[in-house]
């Protein structure tokens, strides 16, 4: 039996906030019994147990939406699959993440997502680091069963930092929740329902927050990209070089991502290995 620390991040309680739990519960994940903090969700318990659950809408520092249905898991004595991002764990719960029923459900979710998603990976700036692309390689099929026309969404000017190609949008609403909960503005929102859902700004408005560039990293597909970085270099042509350490208390190493032409692209701070083990 494995026991984990009682200090974890809890989704939906603010950016970077941490919640301390005073007790733990025992759960079984794929036949392996673990103790996890009481009040955590199934997807958090799986992460603590070293089991990866695919997701699109879930993010540990945003509120729970539960609309992508990619994180479905099977729970003993439950008649249906449950969304692991929204279901809290209970003592004695038996969780299965890799049963044939779960895999079939994920394959169905991906098939519906790819119905309207354009197959333009070779020219997409997100190609090579796209969550949808990665999951399609695992759970997707080699051919689709939908032969009608894909939907077309008109792009809209959302600000000076971000570029939108909304035909790629899978309606995870990460950007909307970030704008409301973290940036503190209500510039982004959704209109329509089902396949007619569109994400954009309100009439004659732009996403003008100084934090608007962060939605580029939050978007799991290539629907929102960095305007100045568009068509500059692909992921496979980037290399990482350690350029020293940051000034933070944890003294984290700072990596530089550069293209083959020695052009500075971005900086990234990676946690130390000791922090990854906690």
C-alpha positions as CSV (number, residue, x, y, z in Angstrom):
1,X,0.0,0.0,0.0
2,X,1.3,3.4,-0.9
3,X,0.7,6.6,1.0
4,X,1.0,10.1,-0.5
5,X,1.4,13.5,1.0
6,X,-1.6,15.4,2.1
7,X,-0.8,18.6,0.3
8,X,-2.0,18.7,-3.3
9,X,-3.4,21.2,-5.8
10,X,-7.1,21.1,-6.1
11,X,-8.9,22.2,-9.3
12,X,-11.3,25.0,-9.1
13,X,-9.9,26.8,-6.1
14,X,-7.8,29.4,-7.7
15,X,-4.6,29.7,-9.6
16,X,-1.7,28.1,-7.7
17,X,-3.7,27.7,-4.5
18,X,-3.0,24.6,-2.4
19,X,-5.4,22.9,0.0
20,X,-4.3,20.8,2.9
21,X,-6.3,17.7,3.7
22,X,-6.3,16.3,7.2
23,X,-7.3,12.7,6.3
24,X,-7.0,10.2,3.5
25,X,-9.0,7.5,1.9
26,X,-8.1,4.1,0.5
27,X,-8.9,3.5,-3.2
28,X,-8.0,0.8,-5.7
29,X,-6.7,2.0,-9.1
30,X,-6.4,-0.8,-11.7
31,X,-6.1,-3.3,-8.9
32,X,-3.4,-1.3,-7.0
33,X,-4.5,0.0,-3.5
34,X,-3.4,3.5,-2.7
35,X,-4.1,6.1,0.0
36,X,-5.0,9.5,-1.4
37,X,-6.2,12.8,0.2
38,X,-9.9,12.9,1.1
39,X,-11.7,15.3,-1.1
40,X,-9.6,14.9,-4.2
41,X,-11.1,13.8,-7.5
42,X,-10.5,10.6,-9.3
43,X,-8.2,12.1,-11.9
44,X,-6.1,13.6,-9.1
45,X,-6.0,10.2,-7.3
46,X,-4.9,8.6,-10.6
47,X,-2.1,11.1,-11.0
48,X,-0.9,10.5,-7.5
49,X,-0.9,6.8,-8.2
50,X,1.1,7.2,-11.4
51,X,-1.8,6.5,-13.8
52,X,-2.3,8.9,-16.6
53,X,-5.9,9.7,-17.6
54,X,-6.3,11.5,-20.9
55,X,-8.1,14.9,-20.7
56,X,-8.8,18.0,-22.8
57,X,-11.0,20.3,-20.7
58,X,-9.5,19.6,-17.3
59,X,-6.7,21.7,-15.9
60,X,-5.5,21.5,-12.3
61,X,-5.6,25.3,-11.8
62,X,-8.9,26.0,-13.4
63,X,-12.5,25.2,-12.3
64,X,-14.0,21.9,-13.4
65,X,-16.0,21.9,-16.6
66,X,-16.4,18.2,-17.4
67,X,-17.5,18.8,-21.0
68,X,-14.9,16.9,-23.1
69,X,-15.7,13.4,-21.6
70,X,-12.3,12.2,-22.5
71,X,-11.4,11.4,-18.9
72,X,-14.2,8.8,-18.4
73,X,-13.3,5.9,-16.2
74,X,-15.1,2.8,-14.8
75,X,-16.0,2.7,-11.2
76,X,-17.2,-0.5,-9.5
77,X,-21.0,-0.7,-8.8
78,X,-21.6,2.4,-11.0
79,X,-24.0,1.7,-13.9
80,X,-22.3,4.2,-16.2
81,X,-18.8,5.5,-16.8
82,X,-18.0,8.6,-14.8
83,X,-16.0,11.8,-15.5
84,X,-12.9,11.4,-13.4
85,X,-12.3,15.2,-13.3
86,X,-15.6,15.8,-11.5
87,X,-16.1,12.7,-9.3
88,X,-14.6,12.9,-5.8
89,X,-13.0,9.7,-4.4
90,X,-14.6,7.7,-1.6
91,X,-13.2,5.2,0.7
92,X,-13.0,1.7,-0.8
93,X,-13.7,3.0,-4.3
94,X,-12.5,0.7,-7.1
95,X,-11.4,2.5,-10.2
96,X,-10.5,1.0,-13.6
97,X,-9.0,3.2,-16.3
98,X,-8.0,0.8,-19.0
99,X,-11.0,-1.6,-19.5
100,X,-12.4,-2.3,-22.9
101,X,-15.5,-0.3,-22.0
102,X,-13.4,2.8,-21.2
103,X,-11.3,2.4,-24.3
104,X,-14.4,2.2,-26.5
105,X,-15.8,5.3,-24.9
106,X,-12.6,7.3,-25.5
107,X,-12.5,6.1,-29.1
108,X,-16.1,7.4,-29.6
109,X,-15.2,10.7,-28.0
110,X,-12.2,11.1,-30.3
111,X,-14.3,10.1,-33.4
112,X,-16.8,12.9,-32.7
113,X,-14.1,15.4,-32.1
114,X,-12.4,14.6,-35.4
115,X,-15.7,14.9,-37.3
116,X,-15.3,18.7,-37.5
117,X,-11.6,19.1,-36.7
118,X,-9.6,19.9,-39.8
119,X,-6.8,17.5,-40.7
120,X,-4.2,20.2,-41.2
121,X,-1.5,18.9,-38.8
122,X,1.4,19.5,-41.2
123,X,0.7,23.3,-41.3
124,X,-0.6,23.7,-37.7
125,X,1.7,25.5,-35.3
126,X,0.6,23.1,-32.6
127,X,1.7,20.1,-34.6
128,X,4.0,17.9,-32.6
129,X,2.8,19.1,-29.2
130,X,-0.9,18.8,-29.7
131,X,-3.0,16.9,-27.1
132,X,-5.6,15.9,-29.7
133,X,-2.9,14.6,-32.0
134,X,-1.4,12.5,-29.3
135,X,-4.7,11.0,-28.1
136,X,-5.7,10.3,-31.7
137,X,-2.6,8.3,-32.2
138,X,-3.5,6.2,-29.1
139,X,-7.3,5.9,-29.3
140,X,-8.1,7.1,-32.8
141,X,-9.0,5.1,-35.9
142,X,-7.1,5.1,-39.2
143,X,-10.2,6.3,-41.1
144,X,-13.4,8.1,-40.3
145,X,-17.0,7.2,-40.9
146,X,-18.3,10.7,-41.5
147,X,-18.3,11.9,-45.1
148,X,-20.2,15.1,-44.9
149,X,-18.6,18.5,-45.0
150,X,-16.8,19.8,-41.9
151,X,-18.1,22.9,-40.2
152,X,-16.5,26.2,-40.9
153,X,-16.1,28.9,-38.3
154,X,-15.1,32.5,-39.1
155,X,-12.0,33.7,-37.3
156,X,-12.2,36.8,-35.2
157,X,-9.7,39.4,-34.1
158,X,-9.3,38.8,-30.4
159,X,-6.3,41.0,-29.6
160,X,-2.7,41.8,-30.6
161,X,-1.1,38.7,-29.0
162,X,-3.2,35.7,-30.0
163,X,-4.2,34.3,-33.4
164,X,-7.4,32.2,-33.7
165,X,-8.3,29.4,-36.1
166,X,-11.5,28.4,-34.5
167,X,-12.3,25.6,-36.9
168,X,-9.8,23.6,-34.8
169,X,-11.6,24.4,-31.5
170,X,-12.9,21.4,-29.6
171,X,-14.9,23.5,-27.0
172,X,-12.8,22.6,-24.0
173,X,-13.5,26.2,-22.6
174,X,-10.0,26.4,-21.0
175,X,-9.5,29.9,-22.5
176,X,-12.9,31.1,-21.2
177,X,-12.3,29.9,-17.7
178,X,-8.8,31.3,-17.6
179,X,-10.1,34.7,-18.7
180,X,-12.9,34.7,-16.1
181,X,-11.1,33.1,-13.1
182,X,-7.5,34.1,-13.6
183,X,-7.3,37.2,-15.7
184,X,-10.5,38.6,-14.0
185,X,-12.2,39.7,-17.2
186,X,-15.3,38.4,-19.0
187,X,-14.1,39.2,-22.5
188,X,-14.3,35.6,-23.8
189,X,-17.5,33.5,-23.9
190,X,-19.4,30.9,-25.8
191,X,-22.4,31.2,-28.1
192,X,-24.6,28.5,-29.6
193,X,-25.1,24.8,-28.6
194,X,-23.7,21.5,-29.7
195,X,-21.8,21.6,-33.0
196,X,-22.9,25.2,-33.4
197,X,-20.9,26.3,-30.3
198,X,-18.4,29.1,-31.0
199,X,-15.9,30.7,-28.6
200,X,-15.0,34.4,-29.1
201,X,-15.2,37.9,-27.7
202,X,-18.3,39.9,-27.3
203,X,-19.5,42.3,-30.0
204,X,-16.9,45.1,-30.7
205,X,-14.7,43.7,-27.8
206,X,-11.2,42.2,-27.8
207,X,-9.4,40.0,-25.3
208,X,-7.3,42.9,-24.1
209,X,-6.0,41.5,-20.8
210,X,-2.2,41.6,-20.2
211,X,-2.5,37.9,-19.4
212,X,-4.1,37.0,-22.7
213,X,-1.0,35.4,-24.1
214,X,-1.3,32.6,-21.5
215,X,-4.3,31.0,-23.3
216,X,-1.8,29.9,-26.1
217,X,-0.3,27.4,-23.6
218,X,-3.7,26.4,-22.3
219,X,-5.2,25.5,-25.6
220,X,-4.9,21.7,-26.1
221,X,-5.2,22.1,-29.9
222,X,-4.1,24.7,-32.4
223,X,-7.2,26.9,-32.2
224,X,-5.3,29.6,-30.3
225,X,-1.7,30.3,-31.2
226,X,0.8,33.1,-30.7
227,X,0.5,35.7,-33.4
228,X,4.1,36.7,-33.6
229,X,5.2,33.0,-33.6
230,X,2.9,31.9,-36.4
231,X,4.6,29.8,-39.1
232,X,8.0,30.6,-37.7
233,X,9.3,27.1,-36.7
234,X,7.9,23.7,-35.9
235,X,8.3,21.8,-32.7
236,X,10.6,19.2,-34.3
237,X,13.0,22.0,-35.3
238,X,13.4,23.3,-31.7
239,X,16.1,22.4,-29.3
240,X,16.5,23.1,-25.6
241,X,19.6,24.5,-24.0
242,X,20.1,25.0,-20.3
243,X,21.0,28.7,-19.8
244,X,21.5,28.7,-16.0
245,X,19.1,28.7,-13.1
246,X,16.3,31.1,-12.1
247,X,16.2,33.3,-9.1
248,X,13.2,31.6,-7.5
249,X,13.6,30.0,-4.0
250,X,13.6,26.5,-5.6
251,X,16.4,27.5,-7.9
252,X,14.8,25.8,-10.9
253,X,16.9,25.3,-14.1
254,X,15.9,27.6,-17.0
255,X,15.8,26.2,-20.5
256,X,15.9,28.2,-23.7
257,X,14.0,26.9,-26.8
258,X,15.8,28.0,-30.0
259,X,15.3,27.3,-33.7
260,X,18.0,26.0,-36.0
261,X,18.7,29.6,-36.9
262,X,19.7,30.6,-33.3
263,X,16.6,32.6,-33.1
264,X,15.2,33.0,-29.5
265,X,11.7,31.5,-29.3
266,X,10.8,31.2,-25.6
267,X,12.0,30.4,-22.1
268,X,10.8,27.5,-20.0
269,X,11.3,26.8,-16.3
270,X,11.4,23.1,-15.5
271,X,11.0,21.8,-12.0
272,X,13.9,19.9,-10.4
273,X,13.7,16.1,-10.2
274,X,13.3,16.3,-6.5
275,X,10.2,18.3,-6.8
276,X,8.7,15.9,-9.4
277,X,8.9,13.1,-6.9
278,X,6.6,14.9,-4.4
